[in-house]
Amino acid sequence: MNKCVFLDRDGVLNQDSPSYLYCVDELVITDDTIKALERLKGAGYLLIVVTNQAGIAKGLYKREDVMKCHEHLQERCGHLIDALYFCPHHPDYSSNSLLRKPDSLMLEKAIAKYHIDPTQSWMIGDQERDIQAGHKAGVRTIRIADPDTQSKAEALRTNLWEASALLVG
């Protein structure tokens, strides 16, 4: 069985924005993020991105735009990411979907495909819906947020570098 770190994209892997991020030139990935991914990969974790991309359902961008952003992320981090799962649905615009966080189907699919042991795995996200999805899938959670944020996550950290230090030591 493999251990895994599931990662939300916006606000965890790249700097978040008040608007939808779908253009490669707007995707800001810090050097500390890359170092954190290297640290986690070096410790034997699979790295799997699980991200809601409701802008597709809203007609703001296309699946191809999400894939271009993922390719850019992969190039920036030396192809450390093992897989990308994204939910293109939004209940107000297309359909309800169990893929969409806070539901956990993206994580569950990855757990089955990659033979992941949930008890040895983590979800890192910046929203409470990420934490809920992680708990539903049986993995422990870290929320990227200010230290005084109310959360049901097992831990709070201000960025991915700090979260990776908690997991790897």
N, C-alpha and C positions, 0 to 999 in steps of 0.2 A: 504494500500500500504506500502511496505517496503522500507527502505533506504539501500543503499549498497555501499561498497567500492570495486571496481574492482581492482585487483592487477596483474601487470605483475610479472613473477617469477624471471628470471635472472636479477640481478642488482637492484631488489627491495626487494624481500623476501630472497634471498640468494646472497652472493657475486658473482659478475660476473666473467667470465673467458674468455680469448681470444679464447679458444676452446669450443666445445659443452659440456655442463654439463649433463651427463646422469648416472653417477655412484654415488650411495648414499654417498660413502666415500669422494667424492669431493664436496658435497653440504654443504657449510658453511653458517649456519644460526646463526646470532648473538643474544645475549640475548636482545639487544635493539629492534630487529625485533619482538621477541616474546612479549616483553612489549608493543610495538606499536599495535600488533594484539589484545592483551588483552584490551588495552585502547579503540580501535575502537569497539570491540565486546561489551564492557561494556557500550558504548554509544548507543548501539542498532543497529549498522550496520551489515548487512549481509556481509560476506567476501567471495568473489568469485575470484578465480585465472583465468586469461585469458592469455594464453601463446602460442606463435608460437614455434613449435618444428620441424623445417625444417630438422633436422638431421635424422628424420624418413624417409622422402622422399629421402634423400641423401644416405640412407642405412647405416648410422653410428651407429644407435641404433634402438630399437624397442619400440612400444607402452608400452610394459610391463616395460621397463626401466623408462619411464616417470611416470608410475603409482607407481613404487617402490620409486622414488624420492618424489612423492606426499605423499605416506604413511609415509616416513621418516619425511617430513615437518610436517605432521599432528601429528605424535608422539612427535616431538620437541616442538610444540606449543600447545599441549593439545587438539587437534582436534577442533580448533577454526574456521577452514576454512569450509565454507558451501558447496562449490562446486569447481570443477576443470573443466575448458574447455581448450582444446588444439587443435591447428591446426597442423596436420602432413604433410601438403602440402607445396610445394615450386614450383613457376611457372617454374623454370628452370629444375626441376627434375621429377615432377609428374604432377601436374595440377594446374591451377588457382583455387582459392577458396575464396569465400566471407567470410569464417571463418578467413582467414589470415589477421592479422592487417597489414596495416592501415584500412582494411574494418572492419565492426562492427558486423558481424553476431554472433560471440560468445557472445558479450554483449547483442544483441537483443534477442537471445534465452534465456539467463538467465533472462532478464527483463520480458519476457513473462511467463516463468516457475515459477519464484519466486515472481511474482506480485510486481515488483520493480518500484518505482517512480523515473524516471530519474532526475527530478528537485531536488531531495533530495540526489542524488548519485554522486559519484566521481570515476574517473579512475586515478590510480597512476602508472606511468611507467617511465622508464629511457630513452626511445627513442621517437623521434617525432612521429613515427608510432603509438605508444600507445596513444598519445595525439589526433592524427587524429581519431583513432577508437572511443575514448571517445566522441569527438565532434560529430561524425556521429551518435552516439547512443543517443545524447542529454544530456550527463552528463558533469559535470565540471571536470577539470583535474588538476593534480599536476605532474610536472616532477621532477624526482630525478636526479639532475645534479648540476654542479658547478653553483654558483650564476650568473656568467657572460654568461651563455649559452643562445643563442637565441632560443626562444620557443614560441609557440602559447598557451601554457598552462596558466591557470589562476594564477598559482603560481609555483615557483621553490623552492625546498628544497633539502638538501644534503643527506637525508636518510629518511627511513620510520618513524622513531621516530619523527623527526621534522614535517613530513607531518601529522602524527596523531595528533600532538599538534595543528596544524592549524585547523583541523576538530573538535576536541573535546574541545580545549581551556585549 
